[in-house]
Structures are given as C-alpha cells and as structure tokens.
Amino acid sequence: MTKPRSKAADAIAADAAPALEPSPAELDAWAEHERARRQAWLDGPDEEERAAYAQRVRQRRLAEAFDEGEFRIEESMRRGLHYGREAQLAAEGAMTLLYRWSRRTFAELVKAGREWEEETALPRARRRVPMDDEAS
C-alpha cells in the first residue's frame, strides 16, 4: 500500500512538473519585453550603433576594393605567364622549322634577301677621283 503524501510533498511535485502554459506573470514580462523591443526598433539606432555600422561598411568596402585589386594583379600575372609561354613556344617552333629546312632552302632564302637588299638599296654616291695630271 502507498503512503499518503503531505501537502509539502505535493507542492514540490507540482513545482517539478513542467507547466503546460505560461503564468500570467511570465506573459506580462514577455509583453513588456516585446513592447520595449519594438519601441527600440521604432526609435532607430543610437549614435554608437550608427558609428559601428559605418565602420563595418567602410571595412567591407575596403576589403572589396582590396580583393578586386588582388584579382586584377593575379589576372595580369596569369595573362603574362600565358603570353610569355606562347611566345616561347612560337620562338621554339620557328627555330625548329628553320633547323628542319634543308641547307639549300636556307641558301635560297639568303640569296633572295641579298637580291632584295640590292634592289631596294640607294645608289652609292659617286665621287670624283682626281687624275694624275690634276694632282700636281
């Protein structure tokens, strides 16, 4: 058989059991807190909060500008390496083609170059050469 419990034990057991609904005091406290929160929102930020927000905006913009500058530098370096590599490959390819050509083809190119120089060169200036009779 169970023992009958005292009133004090019943009060402790009631406090230990979770309440299903908030008490009127809890509701009043929550309502007051919510009124204060909404009024603070309507009042807007104070000077300290405005200064903190302005500082965060400045830092974010500075970080964005720095990131953009870094991106531009990285892109320039990447392009420079890319074009440098392509120039190296083009030079190596040209040297390979020249090396693979026969000597006769190379000689023909040299001959054509000399002919072009002779055709486009200005005529040499003629100078008067004194005769032996005139020298005295």
Wavefront OBJ file of the C-alpha trace (Angstrom):
o trace
v 0.000 0.000 0.000
v 1.133 3.555 -0.644
v 1.609 6.137 2.000
v -0.418 9.292 1.829
v 1.764 12.258 0.888
v 1.884 15.527 2.744
v 0.927 18.889 1.319
v 4.580 19.947 1.162
v 5.433 16.898 -0.935
v 2.541 17.696 -3.264
v 3.808 21.291 -3.693
v 7.330 20.069 -4.515
v 5.932 17.571 -7.013
v 3.806 20.301 -8.627
v 6.854 22.579 -8.961
v 8.872 19.754 -10.516
v 6.213 19.029 -13.152
v 6.563 21.247 -16.242
v 3.836 23.831 -16.705
v 1.932 23.495 -19.954
v 1.063 27.178 -20.185
v 2.993 30.260 -19.085
v 1.881 32.017 -15.960
v 0.247 35.456 -16.124
v 3.442 36.998 -14.688
v 5.505 35.391 -17.469
v 3.042 36.664 -20.072
v 3.210 40.212 -18.655
v 7.027 40.121 -18.596
v 7.163 38.882 -22.196
v 4.665 41.538 -23.334
v 6.690 44.293 -21.649
v 9.913 42.989 -23.184
v 8.291 42.872 -26.623
v 6.929 46.442 -26.251
v 10.406 47.681 -25.306
v 11.997 45.829 -28.226
v 9.512 47.273 -30.726
v 9.869 50.782 -29.347
v 13.667 50.494 -29.617
v 13.262 49.434 -33.241
v 10.993 52.415 -33.937
v 13.445 54.803 -32.230
v 16.224 53.596 -34.554
v 19.907 53.149 -33.802
v 21.727 55.403 -31.387
v 24.963 57.225 -32.258
v 27.166 54.390 -31.071
v 25.327 51.832 -33.220
v 25.462 54.163 -36.233
v 29.207 54.627 -35.815
v 29.717 50.862 -35.507
v 27.639 50.259 -38.641
v 29.534 52.936 -40.603
v 32.831 51.346 -39.521
v 31.657 47.905 -40.714
v 30.565 49.377 -44.076
v 33.956 51.101 -44.522
v 35.822 47.912 -43.676
v 33.674 45.867 -46.061
v 34.204 48.331 -48.926
v 37.933 48.442 -48.267
v 38.063 44.641 -48.258
v 36.095 44.505 -51.523
v 38.417 47.031 -53.167
v 41.462 45.132 -51.922
v 40.026 41.853 -53.214
v 39.329 43.457 -56.609
v 42.893 44.793 -56.772
v 44.291 41.389 -55.870
v 42.123 39.792 -58.557
v 43.408 42.241 -61.170
v 47.025 41.586 -60.179
v 46.501 37.823 -60.278
v 44.766 38.069 -63.667
v 47.605 40.202 -65.078
v 50.187 37.750 -63.820
v 48.251 34.814 -65.249
v 47.969 36.524 -68.640
v 51.640 37.478 -68.582
v 52.682 33.904 -67.881
v 50.311 32.628 -70.559
v 51.528 35.018 -73.270
v 55.145 34.539 -72.237
v 54.743 30.797 -72.610
v 53.084 31.222 -76.017
v 55.915 33.490 -77.186
v 58.449 30.920 -76.014
v 56.625 28.165 -77.912
v 56.425 30.323 -81.047
v 60.163 31.049 -80.924
v 60.984 27.388 -80.366
v 58.681 26.407 -83.236
v 60.317 28.940 -85.568
v 63.772 27.660 -84.671
v 62.614 24.084 -85.218
v 61.269 24.980 -88.664
v 64.490 26.747 -89.584
v 66.544 23.814 -88.328
v 64.499 21.312 -90.292
v 64.745 23.166 -93.568
v 67.447 21.961 -95.838
v 70.595 23.987 -96.389
v 69.578 24.592 -99.978
v 66.290 26.213 -98.878
v 68.170 28.315 -96.366
v 70.687 29.307 -99.080
v 67.805 30.302 -101.356
v 66.393 32.491 -98.610
v 69.766 34.174 -98.096
v 70.092 34.741 -101.841
v 66.567 36.233 -102.029
v 67.413 38.515 -99.118
v 70.563 39.783 -100.800
v 68.674 40.411 -104.042
v 66.042 42.370 -102.172
v 68.709 44.487 -100.492
v 70.350 45.216 -103.833
v 67.007 46.201 -105.387
v 65.970 48.494 -102.578
v 69.353 49.964 -101.647
v 70.033 53.563 -102.635
v 72.644 54.040 -105.326
v 76.065 54.848 -103.973
v 77.115 58.422 -104.234
v 79.770 58.867 -106.901
v 82.806 60.843 -106.007
v 85.314 62.421 -108.254
v 88.646 60.731 -108.378
v 91.457 63.084 -109.384
v 93.664 62.111 -112.298
v 97.435 62.067 -112.021
v 97.787 65.183 -114.159
v 95.463 67.165 -111.968
v 97.130 66.134 -108.762
v 100.155 68.384 -109.265
l 1 2 3 4 5 6 7 8 9 10 11 12 13 14 15 16 17 18 19 20 21 22 23 24 25 26 27 28 29 30 31 32 33 34 35 36 37 38 39 40 41 42 43 44 45 46 47 48 49 50 51 52 53 54 55 56 57 58 59 60 61 62 63 64 65 66 67 68 69 70 71 72 73 74 75 76 77 78 79 80 81 82 83 84 85 86 87 88 89 90 91 92 93 94 95 96 97 98 99 100 101 102 103 104 105 106 107 108 109 110 111 112 113 114 115 116 117 118 119 120 121 122 123 124 125 126 127 128 129 130 131 132 133 134 135 136
